[in-house]
Amino acid sequence: MPFHPTGLGTLPAEIAIFPLTGALLLPGGRLPLNIFEPRYLAMVEASLGNRRSFGMIQPDPAAVPTPNGPGLYRVGCLGRLSSFAETEDGRLLITLAGVIRFQVAEELPMQDGYRRIRPDYAPFAQDLDRQPVPGAIDRAELLSALRPYFRVQGIEANWEAIERLDDQSLVTTLGMVCPFGVPEKQALLEAPDLTARADMLVAMLRMDSLPVPGQDIRPS
C-alpha cells in the first residue's frame, strides 16, 4: 500500500538503511537505484512490508568504523519506493521518493546482512510540509550561478525544463544531480531550510565554476 505520511506518528519507528557514498536523497526528490547485492535485494524486499520505505545515508570517511560497517553521518533521509521493477537477471530497478530527514538515534542488530536503525524524525518535522514559500530563494542568482557551472563541468542542460521547475524542485533536483563531493552533499542535506540550502548551493556552484589553470573556457 502506498505510504503518504501525514505526521511524525505515521512514520516507521525502525528502518533499514542503505549506506551509499555520494548518493543524496532530499525530501521531495527522486533517486533511481539499481539494486543487485543480495543483502540489499533482501533489504528492498523487506522494506516492501515496512510502508515501502528505507533510509539513505552516506558513510562518513572521518568516522570510526563499527562492527556493522563504516561509520555513518548522523543525518540521512527516509525514502518511499515509488517505482519497482525486476530485471531478467534478478536486479531491482527502483525509485525512492524522499520523505523526511532523520537523525540516527540508535543502530539496531543487522538483518540478512543489511543495517537497521531507529530514526529520530522530530528535528525535521518541517520536511513534511511541502507548501511553496514564495520568495524563499533568489532564483535569478541560482540560475546565474548554474550556467557557468554547467559550462565548466561540461554538462548539457535542458534550460527550458530547468526554468519550468518550481523553487523547491529546482533546489532539490540540482542538489541531488550535481556532482559535488561527499561533504558538500551532506551539507546540503543538513541545511536547515530551503533558503539556506539554496544559498549553500549557489556558493558551491560558484566555487566549482572557477576554471582549472590552463583550462580553456569560452562563454556559450
PyMOL commands that set and color helices and strands:
alter all, ss='L'
color gray80, all
select helices_A, chain A and resi 8-10+38-47+122-128+139-153+159-164+167-177+182-190+194-208
alter helices_A, ss='H'
color red, helices_A
select strands_A, chain A and resi 15-19+30-35+53-57+75-86+92-111+114-120
alter strands_A, ss='S'
color yellow, strands_A
deselect
rebuild
show_as cartoon
